[in-house]
Amino acid sequence: MSRQALRSVLLRLAALVEDLPEVVELDLNPVVCRCEDLLVVDAKIRVGQASLAPDPALRRLRG
């Protein structure tokens, strides 16, 4: 599996939920990793009202 491809997907997801606080749930299933490729076969996103106060349990991912 390409660690770089997985890292890229995780960083993009982190940026997505940081930029769009109304994303309340995200499901990627399955994620297929082969050699240097990574493929998200199905993705579901649930949106809702954005919380005004940040969740203290969450931490930021930095690249």
N, C-alpha and C positions, 0 to 999 in steps of 0.2 A: 504494500500500500504506500502511496505517496504521502508522506507526512506533510509535505508542503501543500498538497491539494486539500487535505483535511484541515490544516491550519487556516488556509484561505477561506474555506467554507465557514469555519467557526468565527473568524474575524468579521466576515461579511454579515453573519447572523447577529453578532454582537452590535455591529453598526446599525443594522436594520432596527433592532428593538430599542436602541438608544435614540435613533432619529424619529421613530414612530412609537411613542409610548402607548398608543391605543392597541398595539399588538399585545394581547394578553395570553395567548397560547400559540405555540408553534410545534408542529409535528412533522418530522421528516422520517418516512418509513416506507420502504427500506432505503438505506444508503448503501450503495454497492461500491466496493473498493477493489480495483484490479490493477495490478502493476502500478503504473503512474497515473491512472485515471480514477476519478471519483464521480459517481452518478447518483443524484437524488432522484429516485423513481417516482415518489409521490410526496407532495407537500400540502399540508393543511394549515391555514392560519386563521385564528379566531381573533376578531377585533372587538373592542368594547370601549367603554368610557375610560379615558386616561386618568390615572390617579394624580392628584396634585402633589401629594407627598411621595417622595421616592421610598421604595421598599428598603429598609435598612439591612435586610438579609442578602440583597443583591450586591455584587461587586463588579466593577468594570473590568473588562478584558482589554488588555493593551497589547499591541503587536510589537 
